[in-house]
Amino acid sequence: MKVVAVDLGASGGRVLTATFSGADAACRLEVEETHRFPHGPLALPQDNGETLHWNVFQLWSEILDGLRHVGTAHGRPDSIGVDTWGDDFALLDQDGRLLGCPVCYRDRRAEGMIERACGRMSRENIFRSTGMQFMTPNALYHLMGMVAHRSPLLRGADRFLMMPDLFHYWLCGSKTGEYTNASITQMLDATTRQWDRKLLDRLGVPHHFLPELNEPGAHLGTLRSSVADETRLPADVPIICPATHDTAAAVAATPGQGQDWAFLSAGTWCLFGAEVDRPYLDPSVLRAGFGNEGGVRGTIRLLRNITGLWLVQECRRQWSREGHEYSYAELTQLAADAPPFLAMVDPDAPAYAQPTRMAHAIAEYCSRTEQPVPGTPGEFVRCCLESIALTVRLRWEQLHVILGRRLSVLHMVGGGVQNTLLCQFIANAIGVPVVAGPVEATAMGNALIQGIGLGALDYDAAREITRRSTVLVEYTPQETAAWDDHYARFLERRGG
């Protein structure tokens, strides 16, 4: 069985062919990258400044290219499914036409909207209903921003589709949504798992265009004839809805066993938390900044966003613009050779949220807080990686308080596990083993859920297949006393 996993991140996308081989207890999954491409938001001049848009036409063109490559290399796939980064959405008119290019979650149109929402409903009541973290990227605040700025797009909008739903619509005509991705909009009732229309009325957000929601594994249709002609694939290829939020897909493929583990999906963002069987809606969860995101098989991802390798990516982008090109492997080696604990920053500080000259922003913060200022790329990157690891330690401790029990292992998945220095730093910081892998957790989770949707396997088998198909690397904690000391300093600098 071969399925196609289209996996779109916020800085690049891939079309992958996932092959299941062997039967029952011997079944394994191999993921092959068929097509890879970079992309990113574009700042377009507007009357009052700039707006960050996604070039969905480029993304669609790249998806079609990838599907053509699949057909050439492998013939007819058994199904196709799309996952993407979270938060962003498109609006369609009543004829299914796209109303403008979707706006990036990092755009400033949602600034001030959390405060506006909490002026109409208490933060506690919003959390008790939605169970979600209060984050400006949430679709709720972008819709509120559109209302506040009287966006004409809202007048013509007939359907709201999140990014993977848009591509599924273009592939097969389905105008439906998917639960795991809808859950992170902060517009879903955490208990009923349906759109919270009463909350949206209170906040003045239109909701007539919100779609029916599918569960992961749902059949959405088959390829449009025009897409079949364009890709040279048969028109009877089914489109199966995976967990369309990339973190939900990654957690579905995380090879944890039992209930004694947490996950960290590491990349531009680090998504940290635990898989639980119900939403945690207590005020203590709200105070800690954790949220309840939808998972597969009725589970909840109790998690907290942590700014991840975005810091390093933006430093590298700045140095590239200044004429200094470094590979990520070179930067990691330079960081390993740099002196430890020179300085620390809060990765989640608002100053680092927007595309910026990141090294300059870090240097300015270190100078203002009377810390040594990093002077080399290695020192900057080590500062970033150590600060991320210390932030994971903070969230690790908070998670234990919420759950009322301690966990004994952290599973790291995603592209960030290729940064072995970060994996080791996190093990050092939290004082328990870190098990790294798979790198391709999102694509594997996408493929596994397609396999479930096809009836070829069940959820109990999925994580076993991941364990059989992946080389897992364990990082044992080192120098924990030194990391404990610097964690105490980190807390003091953050104010406790």
N, C-alpha and C positions, 0 to 999 in steps of 0.2 A: 504494500500500500504506500502510495506517495501522495502527500498533501503539500500545498503551497502556503507558506506563512509569510505574509507581507507585514514587515515590522518597521514602523516609522518612529524614529526618535526625534528629539527637538533639534538635532544638528546633523542627522544623516538617516538614510533609510536603506533597507535591504529587502530583497525578495529571495526567499530561501526555499529550497526543496527539502522536505523532511521525509525520510524513508523508514518505514517500519519493517523489520525483518525478524524472522523467527516466530515461533508460536508460543502462546501462553507464558509459562515461566521463563522461557528463553527469549522473549521478545525484546528487541533493542531498537533504539531510535538514533538515526544518524542525520545530522542537519548539514546541508551543503549550501553555501552562499552562492546564489546564481547571479545576482546583480546587486551592486552596491553603488550608492551615490550620496554626495553631500548636499545639504540644503540648509536653509536657515531663514529667519524672518528678514524682511526687507523694510527699511524705513522709507516711507513714501511721504513727500511733502503734502501737507494739507493746509487749509486756510489759516489754522491757528497753531501750526507746528508740524510735527511728524507723527505718523501712525505706523506701528509695526504690524505688517501683514505677512501672512503665509502665502507663498506662491503655490497654490493648490494645482495650478495648471502644470507646473513643472513636476509636482509630485505625481499627478495622474499620468503624465507622459512617461515618467520613470517606472511606474507600476506596469504600464502596458509593455514597456521595453522588457521588464523583468519577466512578465508572463510569456512574451515571445521567446525569450531565452529558455524558459522552462520547457516550452513545447518542443523546441529544437533539440534540447539535451535529453529530455525524459519522456516526451510524448504526453498523452492525456493524463493530467493529475486527477486524483480521486475527489479532491475538493480544494477550495481556496478560502482563506480567511484573513482579515486585516486587524492588526492591533496598532495603536499609536500612543504617543505621550498623552497625558490627560489635559483637562480643562477647556480646550478650545472647541469652537463650534462654528457651524455655518447656518445660514438662514436661506430657505427656498421660498419662492412665490408659489401660488396655487397651481402653476403649470410645471413645477419642479425645476425652475431655473434658479441658478445661484444668484443671491443678492449680495454682490460685493465679495471681495476676497476675505476670508476669515482673519480676524485680528489676533495677534499673538498674546498669550497670557501675560507677557512682560510689558505690554503696552500700558501707558499711564491713564487710560480712560477710566479705570476702576479705582483710581486713587480717591480716598475719602469716602468710598461707598460702604466700607465696614462700619464706619462711624455713623453714616446715615441710616444703615439698617438697624444698628443698635439704638438709635434714637426713636425708632418706631416700634421695636420689640426688644425686650431685654436680651442681652447676650446669652443668659442662662436659658431662656425659653427657646431661642433659636437653636441652641445646642441640644436641648432636651428633645427637640423635634428631629433635627437632622443628624445629630451626632458627629458633625464634621468640624475639622480644624477651621479656624477663621484665618483665611489666607486670601490676599487680594487676587491671585490668579483664578479663584473659584468662579465658575461661569455665572453664579448668582450676581456677583458684584460687577461683572462686565455687562450683564443685562441691565442692572441698575444704572450703570454708567451710560448706557445707550438711552435709557429713559430720561436720565437727568440732562443729557445733551440733545434730547429731542431728535434722535436718529431717525431719518426718514425710512430706513430699512425696516423698522418695526411695523410701519403702517402696511407694508406689502408682504410681511412675513406670514407664511402659511405652515411652515414646518421648520422645526429646530432639530438639527442633526449634529451630533458631535463628530469629530474628524473621522474616526473609522466608519461611522454610520454613513457619512457622505460618500466615502469610497465604496462601501457596500452598495449604496444606492446607485452609484454610477456603474458598478459591475453588474447588478442584477435587477435594479428597480425597486428594492425594498426601502420604504421610508420609515423604518422602525429604529428604535434605539436599543441599547443593551445595558443590563443592570449594573455591572461592575463599574462602567464608565459613568453612567448617570449618577451613581452614588457619590461621586466626588464633586458634583456640581454645587452641593449644599442646597439643593432644591428637592431632595428626596426625603421622605419620612423614613427614618432609620428602622422603625419597627414594622411598618406596613410594606416597605420596599416599593412604594408608589410615589408619584409626584405629590408634593405637599402643596396643594393649590390654596389652602387656607393661609399658609405662611406667605405664599407669593402675593395673595391679595393684600395681606397686611403690609407688605413691603412695596406695593405698587408695581409689581412686575407682571407683565402679560404672560399668559400661559396657555392660550388657546392652541398654540403651535407645537406643544410638547408631544412627542410621539409615544406610541405604545412601546413597552419595553419587553425585550426577549431575555431569556436566561442563556448563559454560555452553552453552546452546543446546538442552538436552534438552527434549523434549515431556513435560509432566507430566500431561496430561489435558485435559478440557474443563470448562466451568463446571458446578458443581452445579446441578441444576434449581431448587433453592430460591434460589440466588444469581441465576440467570437471571431468575426471577420478580421478585426484589427490585430488580434493576437494569434490568429490561426489555431485557436483551440476549439474543441467541439462545444457547441452551444448547450449541451446537456451537463456540463461540469457544474456541480452544486457549489453554492456559496454557503459556507457554514460559519456561524457567528462564534468566534472564540470568546474568551474573556478579552474584550477589546481594549481595556486599559492595560498598558504594558506591565505595570506592577502586578496586577491581578494575574496576568498570564505567567509572570516570572514566579510568583509565589506558588501557583499551581504546579510548577515543575521543581520547586525547592525540595531537596531530598531529605527533609526532616522526618524523624520517626518519633512516635508517641506525642506527648504534650510538653516536653521539657526543652523546647528550643525556640529561639527567636530568629527572625530573618532580617537581612539587610540587602536590599536590591541596590547595588552601587553603580553609579554613573554620574551624569551631570547633577542629578539629585541623588541623595541617599534616602531610601524609604525604609524606615526601621520600625519593626513591631513584631506582633505575634498573631497567629491565626487562632481565633476564638469562635465559640459557637453562639454568641449573642452580642448585641451592641452594649457597650459600657457607656452609660449616659450620666454618670455621677458628676457632680461639680468638680471633684478632684481631677477627673479626666480632662475637663475643660481647662482647669488651671494649669495643668501640665502641657496643654497644647496638643494632646493626642486626638485623633479622630477615628471614626468607625467607617471604613470603606468596604464596599461589597466584595465578597470573594466568591469562589465557585462552590457548588454543592451546599449552598445555604450558609456558608461561613462568613465571618467578618474579619477583615484585616484591621486590627487595632494598631494604628501606626502613627508615626510622627514624621513629617518631612524634615530632612536635614540638608542644607546646601552641601553638595558634594564636590565632585571634580570640576564643577563650574568655575571655582576659584582658579584652578590650575589652567583650565582651558582659556579663561580670559587673560591671565598673565601671558600665556603662550601667544595669544592673538595680539596682545600689545607689543611683545618683543618682535613678532613677525612684521608688524607695521613699521617698527623701528629698524628693520633690516637684519634682525637676528633670528635665524630659523633653528628651532630645536625640535627633535622628535620627542614624543612622550617618554620613550625609553631613555633618551639622553637626559631629560629633566629628572626622571626618577633616580638615575644613577648619581647625578649631581646632588640631589637631595640626600641620598644615602651617605654621601661623602661630606655633607655639610655638618656643622656643629649642632648638637641637639638642643632643643628648648631655648633657642635664641629669643624668640618672641612668640606671642599667641594672639589670635584674633577670634572674634565670634563670627563664624561663617554665616550665620543667619541674620547678621546685622543688615538693616535696610540699605546701608551704603554700598553693599555688594550685590544687590538684587538686580540692578539694571546693567546692561552692557556698558562697560566702563574701562578706563585704563587701570586695570585691577592692581598691578604692582604699585602704581602711584597711590591708589586708595589705601592699600595695606601699609605702605611706608608712611603715609600721612597719619594713619591711626597709631602706628607704633611710636612715632615722634610725639604725637599729642598725649599719649599715655605713658610717656617717659620709659619706653622699652627700647632696647637696641634695634636699630632699623636694619632689616636685611639688606645686604649689599650686592649679592650675586643671585643669579637665577636659582642655583641650588638652595640658597638660604630662603628665598621666597617660597619655593615649592615645599621645602621641609616645614616651614611655618604653616603653610596651608594644610598639609597632610596631618601634622600633629594636632592642629586645631580641629580638624574634622574628627580625628580619633577621640579627642577629649570631649567633643560634643556628643559622639556616640555613647561614651561612658555616662554622661549626664542623662541621656534618654534611657539608657540601659537601667540605671538606678530608678528612674521614675516609673518605668514599666513594671518593675518588681513591686513597687508600692501599689500600683493600680491593680495588679493581678493578685496581690497578697501571697506571692510565692516567688522563689528564685529559680532562674533558668540556668542550665549548665552548659549550653553550647549556642553559638551564634553561627547560622548558615549565611554566608555571603554569596550572592549570585550576581550575574550581569557582567557587563564589560569592565566595570571597576575592579573586579577581582584580578585582572591582569596586572594591576599595580600591586605587586607583591609587597612593596614597602608599606602601603596603606593597610593591607591585610595584617601584616605583622604589628604595625602600630596599634590597630584596633584590638588585637588579641592582648597586647601589652596593657592597653588602657583599661579593658574590662576585666582582665584577670581570668578569663576562661578560654578554652580552645575556640578558634575560628575555623570552620570548615568552608573552604572556598570551592565553588563550582555548582552548577555549570556556568560557563561564560555565556552560553546561548540559552539562558533560562527562559527569556521571554519568547523566543522563537519555538523552543521546545514546548512550553506551556500552550502556546497557540496551537501547535501541531497536535499535542495530546488531546486537547479539547475537541479539535476537529475529529480525531479518531473516535472519541466518545460519541460525538454527534453522528458519526457514520455507523455507530453500533459495533465497532470493531474491538473496543476495550471499555473498561469501566474505571471509575475514579480510584478504586482501591489499587488497580494495577498501575496507574499513571506514575506515581512516585517511585514504585519499584522499577519501572522502565527507566526513569531518570537515573537511579542509582546504578543500574546495570550498564548504562550508556555513557557514563561520565567518569573521568579521572578526578577524584576529589583530593584536594590538598589541605592538610591540617596544619594550622599555625598554633604553636604552643606559646603561652605567655612568657615574656622575658622581661627582666629589669622592672618588675612590677612595683617595687618600692619607689624607684625614681618616678615612675608614672603616677603613683599615688600622690607623691609630693607635688608634682606639677598639676595634677587634677585639683588639689586643694587651692593652689594659686589661681587656677582657671576659674574656680567658683568664686573666689574673692574678687577677681577682676570683673566677673559678670554680676556681682552683687548678691551672691549666695546661690 
